[in-house]
Amino acid sequence: MKKPKAFKFLCILSVLLFVAAFSKTGMTQVEGDDVVIGKSLTIKSKIFNAEMPVLISVPQGYDTSSTKYAVLYDLASWQFAYDYGAVDYLAIGMFIPNMIIVGAPPLQRGYVPTPFEERGEELSGADLSIKFLKEELIPFVEKNYRTNKFRILYGHSINGLFTMYTLFNYPDLFSAYIAGSPWFQNNDQYWLKNIERMAKVRKVDDKFLFMTVGKEEDELTLDTYKELEKWMNDNPITGLTWKSAWVEGNHGSMVGRNIYDGLQFIFSGWRPSRELIRNADLDQIKKYVKTHQEKWAKYGFDEYSILPERMVNSLGYFLLGQKEFDKAVEIFAFNVERFPKSFNAHDSLAEGYMMMGDKEKAIKYYKMAVELNPNDTPYAKRVLKGSKDKLRELGVEK
C-alpha cells in the first residue's frame, strides 16, 4: 500500500523529534548518549489491511516496578514530544500520575465522521477508526504493556472533533477526553448543525472532558466554539465532569497548553499537600495513600501510582538536605520496601546510611544497587557509576 507524502513526512518528523538534537552520528561527532523518549513500531491492522505506525513511551522506572499505568492516546503523532514533556513534568511534580503515551497512526480523513446522509451498511470515516482503536490498537497496548482502566483520548482540530464524536457515541471507550479547538465547522458547520443527532449519549459513568479554543483563532472558529459551549451548557450530560477553556494563542500554538492544562483538570486534587510532604510523617503519608486510592480504585490506580518511587525519593533527599538523617533513612527504607527491585531506591538508601555514618549498611545497599542495576539507559549508567564510586570511597572494590 503506497503511503502518501504527508504520512511519510510525519514519520520522518517523529524520528527527528526523538534523536536529531542528541544523535551520536551528528555532523560534529560529539560523544554522548542518545536521549530516547519512546519507540516507533508497527501493528498489523486487519481493519485497514495495512501496517499501522505507532509511537509508545513508558514512564521512567517502568521496568523495575509492577505498577499498572493510565494510557494517553494522542491522535496526532507529531504532538508526541509535547505529550512526553507535559506528562513527565507534571508527573515529577505529582500533579498527575505517571502514564504510558501512545501516538496513534495518522489516519488522515479517518478522523472525520461520515455525514448521516452518506452512511451505508459498512462503517466508514470516524466510526471505522473507532473500530480500529477499540479492536486493534487498545487491545495491542493492553496486551503488551501494564495498563490500568484509565484511558485518555486527546485530539486537536479535526482530531478534536473526532474526540467529541467518540465521547458522544462511544463514551465507555475512554475515561477522559481532551478536545483542542474541536473542528465543528467542518463541512459548512455540518456537525454543529447536527449536534443533536451526533450526541446520542446523555448519561455517562464518571467521565471527564476538557475542551479548549485559542483566543486568537479566526472568527468562524470562535463563533462555532461559542455555539458548542452554549449547547453543552444547555444540554448537560449526566456523569460528565467537564470544563471549557479559552487559552492564549492561535490554532496551532495552543497545542502545548491543551495537554498541559487538560491533564491537570482531569487529575485535579491528585497532588498531595505541601504540609504532608514537608512533615514526612509515614503514618500520615500511608493514610493519604489509602484515602486517595479509594477515590481512584475504580480506574485501577494502585498505591504505587498514587505515591510513585521518585516522589518518595525526592522527599528523602529533601530531608537529607535538612540534615534530618533518621527521617531520611526511614523514608528511603520505605521506598525500598515498596520497590524491592529498584536500583535507584537502594542507591538512595545507601547514601542515607553513608551520610548518617553507618558504613556497614551503606556498603550493603550500594552492593544491592549495583546488583539490581541493568546498566541499560543513560540514567542507569550514571547511577551505576555513582554506586561503584561510593563503594570504592568506602574501601570496597566492585
URUR-V877460 format. One record per pair of residues at least 12 apart in sequence whose ideal C-beta (glycine too) atoms are under 8 Angstrom apart, sorted by the first residue. I is the first residue (numbers start at 1). J is the second residue. Records with the same first field share a line. If there is no record, write none. Layout:
BEGIN
I->J, J
END
This chain:
BEGIN
1->49, 50
4->108
6->106, 108
7->106, 108
10->77, 78, 106
11->40, 53, 77
13->78
14->40, 55, 77, 78, 80, 103
15->40
17->37, 78, 80, 81
18->36, 37, 38, 40
19->34, 35, 36
21->35
22->34, 35
33->378, 381
34->378
35->378
37->57, 80, 81, 84
38->55, 56, 57, 58, 80, 84, 101, 103
39->55, 56, 57
40->53, 54, 55
41->53, 54, 56
42->54
43->136, 137, 140
45->132, 136
46->136
47->128, 131, 132, 135, 136
48->128, 132
52->105, 132, 136, 137
53->77, 105, 106
54->102, 103, 104, 105, 137, 140
55->77, 80, 101, 102, 103
56->100, 101, 102, 103, 141, 145
57->80, 83, 84, 100, 101
58->100, 145
59->91, 98, 99, 100
60->88, 98, 310, 379
61->98, 308, 309, 310, 339, 342, 344
62->146
63->374
64->339, 341, 342, 343, 344, 372
65->304, 309, 339, 341, 342
66->146, 304
67->98, 146, 302, 304, 305, 308
68->146, 147, 148, 300, 302, 305
69->97, 98, 99, 100, 145, 146, 147, 148, 305
70->97, 99, 100, 147, 148, 150, 151, 152, 175, 299, 301, 305
71->99, 100, 101, 102, 141, 142, 145, 147, 150, 151, 152
72->87, 99, 100, 101, 102, 152, 154, 263
73->102, 104, 133, 137, 138, 151, 152, 153, 154, 174
74->101, 102, 103, 104, 154, 155, 259
75->104, 111, 153, 154, 155, 156, 159, 162, 163
76->103, 104, 106, 155, 156, 159
77->103, 104, 105, 106
79->103, 154, 156, 255, 259
80->101, 103
82->255, 256, 259
83->101, 103, 154, 259
84->101
86->256, 259, 260, 263
87->99, 101, 259, 263
90->260, 263, 264
91->308
92->310
93->271
94->270, 271, 272, 308, 311
95->263, 264, 267, 270, 271
96->263, 264, 266, 267, 270
97->267, 270, 301, 305, 306, 308
98->305, 308
99->152
100->141, 145, 147
102->137, 141
104->133, 137
105->137
107->129, 132
109->125
110->125, 126, 128, 129, 132
111->125, 126, 129, 155, 158, 159, 161, 162
112->125, 126, 158, 161, 162, 186
113->125, 126, 127, 161, 162, 165, 191, 198
114->126, 127
115->187, 190, 194
116->194, 197
126->162, 165, 166
129->162
130->166, 169, 170, 173
133->173
134->170, 173
138->151, 173
147->300
148->299, 300, 301, 302, 305
149->175, 298, 299, 300
150->175, 176, 296, 299, 300, 301
151->173, 174, 175, 176
152->174, 175, 176, 177, 178, 263, 266
153->166, 167, 173, 174, 176, 177, 178
154->177, 178, 180, 258, 259, 262
155->178, 179, 180, 182
156->179, 180, 181, 255, 258
157->180, 181, 182, 183, 251
158->183, 186
160->179, 180, 181, 182, 183, 211
161->179, 182, 183, 184, 186, 191
163->177, 178, 179, 182
164->177, 179, 182, 184, 211
165->191, 198
167->179, 201, 204, 207, 209
168->198, 199, 200, 201
169->198, 200, 201
171->201, 204, 205, 207
172->204, 205
174->207
175->206, 207, 208, 299
176->207, 208, 209, 210, 266
177->207, 208, 209, 210
178->209, 210, 211, 258, 259, 262, 263, 266
179->209, 210, 211, 212
180->211, 212, 254, 255, 258, 262
181->212, 213, 214, 217, 221, 225, 251, 254
182->211, 225, 228
184->224, 225, 227, 228
185->220, 221, 224
189->224
192->224, 227, 228
195->228, 231
199->235, 237
201->237
202->235, 237, 238
203->237, 238, 239
204->237, 238, 239, 240
205->239
206->239, 241, 298
207->239, 240, 241
208->240, 241, 242, 265, 266
209->240, 241, 242, 243
210->242, 243, 245, 258, 261, 262, 265, 266
211->228, 242, 243, 244, 245
212->244, 245, 246, 247, 254, 257, 258, 261, 262
213->225, 244, 245, 246, 247, 254
214->246, 247, 248, 249, 250, 251, 253, 254
215->246, 247, 248, 249
216->248, 249, 250
217->250, 251
218->251
221->251
229->244
232->244
243->265
245->261
247->261
270->292, 306
272->285, 288, 292, 307
276->288
277->315, 318
278->318
280->315, 319, 324, 327, 331
282->330, 331, 334
285->307
288->307
289->303, 306, 307
290->303
292->306
293->306
303->338
304->338, 339
309->335, 338, 339, 342, 344, 345
310->344
312->331, 334, 335, 338
313->332, 335, 344, 345, 348
315->331
316->328, 329, 331, 332, 335, 348, 352
317->348
319->331
320->351, 352, 355
325->352, 355, 356
326->356
328->352, 355, 356
329->349, 352, 353, 356
332->345, 348, 349, 351, 352
333->349
335->348, 349
336->349, 365
341->372
342->372
343->369, 370, 372, 373, 374, 380, 383, 384, 387
344->369, 383
346->365, 366, 368, 369, 372
347->365, 366, 369, 383, 386, 387
349->365
350->362, 363, 364, 365, 366, 368, 369, 387, 390
351->390
353->365
354->390, 394
359->394
362->390, 394
363->391, 394, 396
366->387, 390, 391, 394, 396, 398
367->391, 396, 398
369->383, 384, 387
370->384, 387, 388, 391, 398
373->387
END
